[in-house]
Amino acid sequence: MGFNCGIVGLPNVGKSTLFNALTETAAAQAANYPFCTIEPNVGRVGVPDPRLDMLTKIGKSQKTVPTSLEFVDIAGLVRGASKGEGLGNQFLANIREVDAIVHVLRCFEDTDVTHVEGSVDPVRDAETVETELMLADLEGLEKRQAGLQKRAKNGDKEAIQQLVLIDPIVAALQAGRPARTAVPKGSEEAAKRLQLLTTKPVLYVCNVEEASAASGNAFSEKVFAMAKAEGASAVVVSAAIEAEISQMAPADRPDFLESLGLHEGGLDRVIRAGYALLGLQTYFTVGPKEARAWTITRGTKAPQAAGVIHGDFERGFIACECTAYDDYVAYGGEQGAKEAGKMRVEGKEYVVRDGDILLFRFNV
């Protein structure tokens, strides 16, 4: 099960610097959080999770395997992209394929780095990108709507049903609001099948100067206010600092971060925020060979969680032995949790919780 975030933004906002720092940081930390390059602009990055290190220690596992997220560095967008300006067509095609959007916004002044709009205004920049995405969505939906209306006039029930979904979205886009604000309740899955750009969840990354990495600045404050109003997420990162960290030995990073007033690297925040944005959670398997994290969406039942490991596990699912993370740690592992009555046997209707340690019973 793969989940990916597309990194987007205007030219010269630090988008590629952020992606390159992700690449270098993950490569340097390969012992704990593997990274692999799938294509020149696609990378898979391990999701930092201290729980996994603890489980490795308790389970005396030989290997640690984190869960991962895929990041896609998408071509920079310019005004007019919806009409094919710049690399607009490529940009829109690439962003249609991702599960969520990581939108990098320039939140720093620097006379040596030109801005395509001539001044620094992250809210305006966000609106520029959002407008191009809305225009692309509107153009595609209006064409679809016209065909459906013809069929609906002839009594086509499927077309009538489709229009119930599409009409309010078109109205919202025409009014300058993204599609996500107008999806009828209960129609979220049907809306996903429309592959609209503005229904995708958004994480704003405020790229600030080094001095503002810990607390943000006036620019990032405006972005956080915008994100809150939209129901989106936002994090503060200094791409310059992240690029510097990526070149350091892992042992040197904590002291460097502490000297800047930071408890963790910004990229860790981006990865975790992207994970949460997609509605994901983690369960674990622990054994002498490896301690491993697995990604599932919230609300996943035990058989489908088993299927993430292998299809046979889902098809032949019988039950699963389940221990909550806190209990596993408190009682020193599987045996201690079992003796304390903290290990449960759950069936097909069990909804897996974040942090569960699971052992599946199956028969194929």
C-alpha positions as CSV (number, residue, x, y, z in Angstrom):
1,M,0.0,0.0,0.0
2,G,1.7,3.2,-1.2
3,F,0.9,6.7,-0.1
4,N,2.5,9.7,-1.6
5,C,2.7,13.5,-1.1
6,G,3.4,15.8,-4.0
7,I,5.8,18.7,-3.2
8,V,4.5,21.8,-5.0
9,G,5.2,25.5,-5.1
10,L,6.2,28.5,-7.2
11,P,9.7,28.7,-8.5
12,N,12.4,29.8,-6.0
13,V,10.5,29.0,-2.8
14,G,12.8,26.2,-1.6
15,K,10.8,23.3,-2.9
16,S,13.7,21.3,-4.5
17,T,16.0,22.2,-1.6
18,L,13.4,20.6,0.7
19,F,13.2,17.5,-1.4
20,N,17.0,17.2,-1.8
21,A,17.3,17.5,2.0
22,L,14.8,14.8,2.5
23,T,16.8,12.6,0.1
24,E,20.2,13.3,1.7
25,T,18.9,13.1,5.3
26,A,17.2,9.8,4.7
27,A,20.2,8.3,2.8
28,A,22.5,9.3,5.7
29,Q,20.1,7.7,8.2
30,A,19.7,4.5,6.2
31,A,20.5,2.3,9.2
32,N,17.2,3.4,10.8
33,Y,15.1,5.0,8.2
34,P,15.7,3.8,4.7
35,F,15.3,6.0,1.7
36,C,15.2,4.9,-1.9
37,T,15.0,6.9,-5.1
38,I,12.4,5.5,-7.4
39,E,12.8,8.1,-10.2
40,P,14.9,11.3,-10.3
41,N,12.1,13.2,-8.6
42,V,10.5,10.5,-6.4
43,G,11.8,9.4,-3.1
44,R,10.6,7.1,-0.3
45,V,11.4,8.2,3.2
46,G,11.1,6.3,6.5
47,V,8.6,7.8,9.0
48,P,10.4,8.6,12.3
49,D,8.8,6.7,15.1
50,P,10.6,6.3,18.5
51,R,8.2,3.5,19.4
52,L,9.8,1.3,16.8
53,D,13.2,1.7,18.3
54,M,11.8,0.7,21.7
55,L,10.1,-2.4,20.2
56,T,13.4,-3.4,18.5
57,K,15.1,-3.2,21.9
58,I,12.5,-5.1,23.8
59,G,12.0,-7.8,21.1
60,K,15.8,-8.1,20.6
61,S,15.1,-7.9,16.9
62,Q,18.0,-8.0,14.5
63,K,16.5,-5.5,12.1
64,T,14.4,-2.3,12.3
65,V,12.0,-1.6,9.4
66,P,10.0,1.6,9.6
67,T,6.9,2.4,7.5
68,S,7.4,5.0,4.8
69,L,6.0,7.8,2.8
70,E,6.7,8.7,-0.8
71,F,7.5,12.3,-1.8
72,V,7.3,13.5,-5.3
73,D,9.1,16.7,-6.4
74,I,6.6,18.2,-8.9
75,A,7.7,20.7,-11.5
76,G,7.3,24.4,-10.4
77,L,4.1,26.1,-11.2
78,V,3.6,29.5,-12.7
79,R,0.5,31.7,-13.2
80,G,-1.4,30.3,-16.2
81,A,-0.5,26.7,-15.6
82,S,-4.1,25.6,-16.0
83,K,-3.8,26.9,-19.6
84,G,-0.5,25.1,-20.2
85,E,1.9,28.0,-19.3
86,G,5.4,26.9,-18.2
87,L,5.3,23.2,-17.4
88,G,1.6,23.5,-16.5
89,N,0.3,20.4,-18.2
90,Q,3.1,18.2,-16.7
91,F,2.5,19.9,-13.3
92,L,-1.3,19.1,-13.3
93,A,-0.8,15.6,-14.6
94,N,1.7,14.8,-11.8
95,I,-0.3,16.4,-9.0
96,R,-3.4,14.4,-10.1
97,E,-1.5,11.2,-9.2
98,V,-0.6,12.1,-5.6
99,D,-2.6,11.5,-2.4
100,A,-1.9,14.8,-0.7
101,I,-0.2,18.1,-1.5
102,V,2.8,19.5,0.4
103,H,2.7,23.1,-0.6
104,V,6.1,24.9,0.1
105,L,5.7,28.7,0.6
106,R,8.5,31.2,0.7
107,C,8.4,32.9,4.1
108,F,11.7,34.7,4.1
109,E,13.2,37.9,2.6
110,D,16.4,37.5,0.6
111,T,17.5,40.0,-2.1
112,D,19.8,37.4,-3.6
113,V,16.8,35.0,-4.4
114,T,14.4,36.5,-6.8
115,H,10.6,35.9,-6.5
116,V,8.6,35.4,-9.6
117,E,5.9,37.8,-8.3
118,G,8.5,40.5,-7.3
119,S,7.7,40.4,-3.6
120,V,7.3,37.9,-0.7
121,D,3.7,37.1,0.2
122,P,3.0,33.5,1.0
123,V,-0.8,33.8,1.2
124,R,-0.9,35.3,-2.3
125,D,1.4,32.6,-3.5
126,A,-0.8,29.9,-2.0
127,E,-3.8,31.5,-3.7
128,T,-2.0,31.6,-7.1
129,V,-1.4,27.8,-7.0
130,E,-4.9,27.1,-5.6
131,T,-6.5,29.2,-8.3
132,E,-4.6,27.3,-11.1
133,L,-5.8,24.0,-9.5
134,M,-9.4,25.3,-9.3
135,L,-9.4,26.5,-12.9
136,A,-8.2,23.1,-14.0
137,D,-10.8,21.3,-12.0
138,L,-13.6,23.7,-13.2
139,E,-12.6,23.2,-16.9
140,G,-12.8,19.4,-16.6
141,L,-16.0,19.3,-14.5
142,E,-17.9,21.7,-16.8
143,K,-17.2,19.5,-19.8
144,R,-18.4,16.5,-17.8
145,Q,-21.4,18.4,-16.5
146,A,-22.6,19.4,-20.0
147,G,-22.6,15.7,-21.1
148,L,-24.4,14.6,-18.0
149,Q,-27.1,17.3,-18.3
150,K,-28.0,16.0,-21.8
151,R,-28.3,12.5,-20.5
152,A,-30.3,13.6,-17.5
153,K,-32.9,15.3,-19.7
154,N,-33.5,11.9,-21.3
155,G,-34.2,10.4,-17.8
156,D,-30.8,8.7,-17.3
157,K,-30.8,7.9,-13.6
158,E,-27.0,7.5,-13.3
159,A,-26.5,10.9,-14.9
160,I,-29.0,12.5,-12.5
161,Q,-27.2,10.9,-9.6
162,Q,-23.8,12.1,-10.9
163,L,-25.1,15.7,-11.2
164,V,-26.1,15.7,-7.5
165,L,-22.4,15.2,-6.7
166,I,-21.0,17.5,-9.4
167,D,-23.3,20.5,-9.5
168,P,-22.5,21.9,-6.0
169,I,-18.8,21.4,-6.7
170,V,-19.0,23.3,-10.0
171,A,-20.9,26.1,-8.2
172,A,-18.1,26.3,-5.5
173,L,-15.3,26.4,-8.1
174,Q,-17.2,29.1,-10.1
175,A,-17.4,31.1,-6.8
176,G,-13.6,30.7,-6.3
177,R,-13.8,28.0,-3.6
178,P,-11.9,24.7,-3.8
179,A,-13.8,21.5,-4.5
180,R,-13.2,20.1,-1.0
181,T,-15.5,22.7,0.4
182,A,-18.5,21.5,-1.5
183,V,-18.4,17.7,-1.6
184,P,-21.8,16.5,-0.4
185,K,-21.7,14.6,2.9
186,G,-21.4,10.9,2.4
187,S,-20.1,11.4,-1.1
188,E,-16.4,11.6,-0.3
189,E,-15.4,8.3,-2.0
190,A,-17.4,9.2,-5.1
191,A,-15.6,12.6,-5.2
192,K,-12.2,10.9,-5.0
193,R,-13.0,9.0,-8.2
194,L,-13.4,12.4,-10.0
195,Q,-9.7,12.9,-9.4
196,L,-10.0,16.6,-8.7
197,L,-7.0,18.5,-7.7
198,T,-8.7,20.7,-5.1
199,T,-10.1,17.8,-3.1
200,K,-6.7,16.6,-2.0
201,P,-5.6,17.4,1.6
202,V,-3.0,20.2,1.9
203,L,0.0,20.7,4.2
204,Y,1.6,24.1,4.0
205,V,5.3,24.2,4.6
206,C,6.5,27.6,5.6
207,N,10.1,27.9,4.5
208,V,11.6,30.5,6.8
209,E,15.1,32.0,7.4
210,E,17.4,30.3,9.9
211,A,16.7,32.7,12.7
212,S,12.9,31.9,12.6
213,A,13.2,28.1,12.4
214,A,12.2,27.5,16.0
215,S,9.3,30.0,16.3
216,G,8.3,31.1,12.8
217,N,7.9,34.7,11.7
218,A,5.2,37.2,10.6
219,F,4.9,35.5,7.2
220,S,4.4,32.0,8.7
221,E,1.8,33.3,11.2
222,K,-0.3,34.4,8.2
223,V,0.0,31.0,6.6
224,F,-1.0,29.2,9.9
225,A,-4.1,31.5,10.1
226,M,-5.0,30.6,6.4
227,A,-4.5,26.9,7.1
228,K,-6.7,27.0,10.1
229,A,-9.5,28.8,8.2
230,E,-9.2,26.1,5.4
231,G,-9.0,23.1,7.7
232,A,-5.5,22.4,6.4
233,S,-2.2,21.8,8.2
234,A,1.0,23.9,8.4
235,V,4.5,23.4,9.7
236,V,7.6,25.7,9.9
237,V,10.8,24.6,8.3
238,S,14.1,26.2,7.3
239,A,15.2,24.5,4.1
240,A,18.6,26.0,4.5
241,I,19.0,24.4,8.0
242,E,17.7,21.1,6.7
243,A,20.2,21.1,3.8
244,E,23.0,21.7,6.4
245,I,21.7,19.0,8.7
246,S,21.5,16.5,5.8
247,Q,25.3,16.8,5.3
248,M,26.1,16.1,9.0
249,A,26.8,12.8,10.7
250,P,23.7,11.6,12.6
251,A,25.6,11.9,15.9
252,D,26.3,15.6,15.4
253,R,22.7,16.6,14.6
254,P,21.1,16.7,18.1
255,D,23.6,19.3,19.4
256,F,23.3,21.4,16.3
257,L,19.5,21.4,16.6
258,E,19.7,22.2,20.3
259,S,22.0,25.2,19.5
260,L,19.2,26.6,17.3
261,G,16.5,26.0,19.9
262,L,15.0,23.0,18.0
263,H,14.0,19.7,19.5
264,E,13.9,17.9,16.1
265,G,14.5,18.5,12.5
266,G,11.9,20.2,10.4
267,L,11.8,17.3,7.9
268,D,10.7,15.0,10.7
269,R,7.8,17.3,11.3
270,V,7.0,17.4,7.5
271,I,7.0,13.6,7.3
272,R,4.8,13.1,10.4
273,A,2.4,15.9,9.3
274,G,2.1,14.3,5.9
275,Y,1.4,10.9,7.5
276,A,-1.3,12.4,9.6
277,L,-2.7,14.4,6.7
278,L,-3.4,11.2,4.8
279,G,-5.3,9.8,7.7
280,L,-2.7,7.1,8.3
281,Q,-1.7,5.1,11.4
282,T,0.8,2.5,12.3
283,Y,0.7,-1.0,13.7
284,F,3.7,-3.2,14.5
285,T,5.0,-6.7,14.2
286,V,7.9,-7.8,16.4
287,G,10.0,-10.9,16.3
288,P,13.7,-12.0,16.6
289,K,14.4,-11.2,12.9
290,E,12.8,-7.8,12.7
291,A,10.6,-5.2,14.3
292,R,8.5,-3.6,11.6
293,A,6.0,-0.8,11.3
294,W,3.1,-1.1,8.8
295,T,0.9,1.7,7.4
296,I,-2.9,1.5,7.3
297,T,-5.7,4.0,7.1
298,R,-7.6,4.9,10.2
299,G,-10.6,2.6,10.6
300,T,-9.0,-0.5,9.0
301,K,-10.2,-3.8,10.2
302,A,-7.9,-6.7,11.2
303,P,-8.2,-8.8,8.0
304,Q,-7.4,-5.8,5.8
305,A,-4.5,-4.8,8.1
306,A,-3.2,-8.3,7.6
307,G,-3.5,-7.9,3.9
308,V,-0.9,-5.1,3.9
309,I,1.7,-7.8,4.8
310,H,0.4,-10.3,2.3
311,G,-2.8,-11.0,0.4
312,D,-2.8,-14.6,1.8
313,F,-3.0,-13.2,5.4
314,E,-6.2,-11.4,4.5
315,R,-7.8,-14.2,2.5
316,G,-7.1,-16.8,5.2
317,F,-7.5,-14.6,8.2
318,I,-8.6,-16.4,11.4
319,A,-7.8,-14.0,14.2
320,C,-5.0,-11.9,15.5
321,E,-3.2,-11.6,18.8
322,C,-3.2,-8.0,19.8
323,T,-1.3,-6.0,22.4
324,A,-1.4,-2.2,22.9
325,Y,2.0,-0.5,22.6
326,D,1.9,0.8,26.2
327,D,1.2,-2.6,27.6
328,Y,3.9,-4.3,25.5
329,V,6.4,-1.8,26.9
330,A,5.2,-1.9,30.5
331,Y,5.3,-5.7,30.7
332,G,8.6,-6.1,28.9
333,G,7.3,-7.7,25.7
334,E,5.0,-10.4,24.4
335,Q,5.3,-12.9,27.1
336,G,5.0,-10.4,30.0
337,A,1.9,-8.9,28.4
338,K,0.4,-12.3,27.9
339,E,1.0,-13.3,31.5
340,A,-0.6,-10.0,32.7
341,G,-3.7,-10.6,30.6
342,K,-3.0,-7.7,28.3
343,M,-2.8,-9.7,25.1
344,R,-6.2,-10.1,23.4
345,V,-7.4,-12.3,20.6
346,E,-9.4,-10.3,18.1
347,G,-11.6,-11.4,15.2
348,K,-12.6,-10.1,11.7
349,E,-14.5,-7.1,13.0
350,Y,-11.7,-5.7,15.1
351,V,-10.7,-2.1,14.1
352,V,-6.9,-1.9,14.5
353,R,-5.7,1.0,16.7
354,D,-2.5,3.1,16.3
355,G,0.4,1.4,18.0
356,D,-1.1,-2.1,18.2
357,I,1.4,-5.0,18.1
358,L,-0.2,-7.8,16.1
359,L,0.4,-11.4,15.4
360,F,-1.9,-12.8,12.7
361,R,-3.3,-16.3,12.6
362,F,-4.3,-17.4,9.1
363,N,-4.9,-20.5,7.0
364,V,-4.6,-20.7,3.2
